[in-house]
Amino acid sequence: MSTYVAVDIGGTHIRAAAYETNNISPLTHKRTRSHAKEPGTFDRLIKAIEAAWPEDRPVKAIGMASPGPLDPQTGVVLATPNIPEWKDFPVAQKLSEHFGVPAYLDNDANLGALGEWKFGAGRGHHHVLYLTISTGIGGGVIINDRLLHGYHGLAAELGHVIVLAGGPVCSCGFEGHLEALSAGPAIVRYVREQMEAGVKSELRSDGELNAFDVAEAAKRGDALAKSAYARAGEYLGIGVASFLHTFDPSIVIFGGGVSQSGPLLFEPFETSMRAHVFNSHYLENLVITTAALGDDAGLLGALALAQMEQSDQ
Ligand SMILES: [Zn+2]
């Protein structure tokens, strides 16, 4: 039995927690509000870890989830839109020097996949495809019980595959990516465009509108809102069919807020996925499910990472 500290840098919070080997109930848990655009993110990170650090036992290693792109081999955050001051920032080395224990880094989507595989919906599976759908789309792939990293550590950017050549512009600036068609902002953007073109809806195009509002309107029977989810589901099906062809997983796990929308998204998704899979063998015994760990996926993925790096199963 060893003790680890896991940390997860999210959009608005830094969360840190201490765990014992394979025990998903934290010994200590600390949440720090983080205004990531302001300087001093690393100092806030240190404080969050210190607050979660158990006083009564030694810590073996730190595992950390961060938005990417980053290099998991070297522990360097290359650049991340949420933390402008972290450019080529060797965060794992700095944490290791500060705390005197090894520190390991991976991106939040990869660690979501690793957490679900080790502790959540993917337990017992050896080939896992994980997609998190919220304001963006992130992916993580596990093959033969190992995360797929690729040569540069940049593999499995599944939100940025092209599903519609010449399609809408993605947050990354390129066109027709899955994220630009199936993430929350893409659903809202489609609703706004259709209303501007004269399509009637109970939704109002002026003011704030988010994917949750669109889902609520769809559940009340609003035709435009339903069609927006149907379109997102259709492109998600096209993307996942290609992922089945590429990775041949035994389970597909959906995390993130948009994946809570239920049949609105998943009925058109499944119809589309089946229509685009070129051989039905991919679908035999394939499990399609939602994530089990909720907001803790990143933390528990960071725990799994630290345990695996220390060969502590
Ligand atoms: Zn993109």
Residues whose N, C-alpha, C, O or C-beta is under 5 A from the ligand:
A	BS01	ZN	G159 H160 C170 S171 C172 H177
